[in-house]
Amino acid sequence: MFSDRDIRVEALADVTVQVRTASGRPPPPPLVTLNQLAKGPYRVRPTLLRALVQQRINVATPVQRYAFPTILRGHDLLASSSTGSGKTLAYLVPVLTRLMRPHRSGGPRNTAYPVAIVLVPTRELAVQ
């Protein structure tokens, strides 16, 4: 689906990202390419991957390279990066992936619980 031989992918290798953990297990390694989302522990649905391609999203930004594997493996994440760095997509792809998986009920019937909680600092960002 995605070209692994993209100049933009190689350029991302030079970007420095600081990863800090407050507690718990160490974070998983960052993605090298978006192709990794289709296999292994991630298994993002093909329809979602095709939507990324249709939107001309072929390369993960640095924040996405770290956020996708972290969230898809069930870890909590607090991401702080500049405007336009891809934070919204960094949490949207994993949340949509989780919502698209078949529901496995482990609790009482008709139990409701949150799948994801997204906190934003302003009303304008919430509308976005």
Buried (B, 14 or more C-beta within 10 A) or exposed (E): EBEEEBEEBEEBEEEEEEEEEEEEEEBBEBBEBBEBBBEEEBEBBEEBBEEBEEEEBBBBBBBBBBBBBBBBEEBEBEBEBEEEBBBBBBBBBBBBBEEEEEEEEEEEEEEEEEEEEEEEEEEEEEEE
